[in-house]
Amino acid sequence: MLERIDRDYGALFELASRDVVQLAAHNAFQYIGVRYGVRIRPLVTSLAASGDVRPSDIREAQQVIEENDVRYVGAGVFETRKPAEQPVAKTSVEAYSPVTPYAGVREDWVENDWGYEEIAYGIDMSIFEVVVGNESPEEAGPDGWAERWRNFV
């Protein structure tokens, strides 16, 4: 299973039309960048308890978003949504969708008997396909994925 996931991640980033991923999350995803040669740009480098992002971090994200024509960003499933809402409000980003470093599970994932593999394909790989330009949100993931996870709560 892990070899297949690794191979599929590699293929995903090999086909990517851009080599940068803007996340409205912290830097827990750097392992993806190191492993697959993609630049992971976390928005959250110093998150206050209120969920506010430093102005310098949002300016840097705005520049990355503009220079790379980023339309969608990944947002941490288990983090406050405030950092994810800022790029949508202040840039050309259209929406955010979930990513998870597998540090926890949602109740609906448990109810659906999702494990590591289902989360890898149903959440992370689906959004990475979108944020690197391989697919539109409507094409990504299983049926109804885009509607369920667009600007999720």
LUMFI-847293 format. One record per residue (C-alpha): residue number from 1; x, y, z. Coordinates in steps of 0.25 Angstrom, whole numbers. Example, Ala and Ser with C-alpha at 12.3 -4.5 7.8 and 13.67 -1.06 7.14 Angstrom:
PT  seq      x      y      z
PT    1     49    -18     31
PT    2     55     -4     29
REM end
This chain:
PT  seq      x      y      z
PT    1      0      0      0
PT    2     11     10      4
PT    3     19      8     -9
PT    4      6     10    -17
PT    5      3     23    -10
PT    6     18     28    -11
PT    7     17     24    -26
PT    8      4     32    -28
PT    9      9     44    -21
PT   10     21     44    -30
PT   11     13     43    -42
PT   12      3     54    -37
PT   13     15     64    -35
PT   14     22     59    -48
PT   15     10     63    -56
PT   16      8     76    -49
PT   17      7     89    -57
PT   18     13     97    -45
PT   19     23     93    -35
PT   20     18    101    -23
PT   21      7     98    -14
PT   22      1    110     -5
PT   23     -4    105      8
PT   24    -13    112     18
PT   25     -7    103     28
PT   26      6    102     36
PT   27     19     95     31
PT   28     15     81     34
PT   29     15     77     20
PT   30     30     80     17
PT   31     32     65     15
PT   32     24     65      3
PT   33     33     76     -3
PT   34     46     69      0
PT   35     41     55     -5
PT   36     34     60    -18
PT   37     42     72    -22
PT   38     31     82    -20
PT   39     31     96    -12
PT   40     22     95     -1
PT   41     18    109      4
PT   42     12    110     17
PT   43      4    122     21
PT   44      5    120     36
PT   45     19    122     41
PT   46     15    129     54
PT   47      1    127     57
PT   48     -5    134     69
PT   49    -16    128     78
PT   50    -26    136     70
PT   51    -23    130     57
PT   52    -17    143     52
PT   53     -6    142     41
PT   54      5    152     42
PT   55      4    163     31
PT   56     17    159     25
PT   57     13    145     23
PT   58      0    149     16
PT   59      8    158      7
PT   60     18    147      4
PT   61      6    138      1
PT   62      0    148     -8
PT   63     13    149    -16
PT   64     14    134    -18
PT   65     -1    133    -22
PT   66      0    144    -32
PT   67     13    139    -38
PT   68      9    125    -39
PT   69     -6    127    -43
PT   70    -11    120    -31
PT   71    -26    118    -30
PT   72    -28    108    -19
PT   73    -20    106     -6
PT   74    -20     95      4
PT   75    -24     97     18
PT   76    -21     89     30
PT   77    -33     80     34
PT   78    -30     82     49
PT   79    -26     96     49
PT   80    -34    109     50
PT   81    -41    114     37
PT   82    -37    128     39
PT   83    -23    127     31
PT   84    -30    120     20
PT   85    -41    131     19
PT   86    -30    142     17
PT   87    -25    137      4
PT   88    -39    136     -2
PT   89    -42    150      3
PT   90    -29    157     -1
PT   91    -25    150    -13
PT   92    -30    143    -26
PT   93    -31    130    -19
PT   94    -45    124    -21
PT   95    -45    114    -10
PT   96    -38    105      0
PT   97    -39     90      2
PT   98    -34     81     13
PT   99    -20     75     15
PT  100    -16     67     27
PT  101     -3     62     32
PT  102    -10     50     38
PT  103     -9     55     52
PT  104    -24     52     55
PT  105    -37     48     49
PT  106    -50     54     47
PT  107    -63     47     53
PT  108    -68     45     38
PT  109    -55     38     34
PT  110    -56     28     46
PT  111    -71     26     42
PT  112    -67     23     28
PT  113    -56     14     33
PT  114    -45     22     26
PT  115    -31     19     30
PT  116    -17     24     24
PT  117    -20     20     10
PT  118    -34     26      9
PT  119    -29     39     15
PT  120    -17     39      6
PT  121    -26     38     -7
PT  122    -39     44     -2
PT  123    -33     56      4
PT  124    -18     60      2
PT  125    -16     55    -12
PT  126    -29     60    -17
PT  127    -26     74    -12
PT  128    -11     74    -17
PT  129    -17     70    -31
PT  130    -25     83    -30
PT  131    -14     92    -24
PT  132     -3     88    -34
PT  133    -13     90    -46
PT  134    -15     75    -50
PT  135    -30     76    -48
PT  136    -41     85    -45
PT  137    -48     83    -32
PT  138    -60     77    -39
PT  139    -51     67    -45
PT  140    -44     63    -32
PT  141    -47     52    -22
PT  142    -60     44    -22
PT  143    -73     49    -26
PT  144    -78     61    -18
PT  145    -63     64    -13
PT  146    -62     78    -18
PT  147    -76     82    -12
PT  148    -73     75      1
PT  149    -59     81      3
PT  150    -60     95     -3
PT  151    -57    104      8
PT  152    -60     93     18
PT  153    -64     95     32
REM end
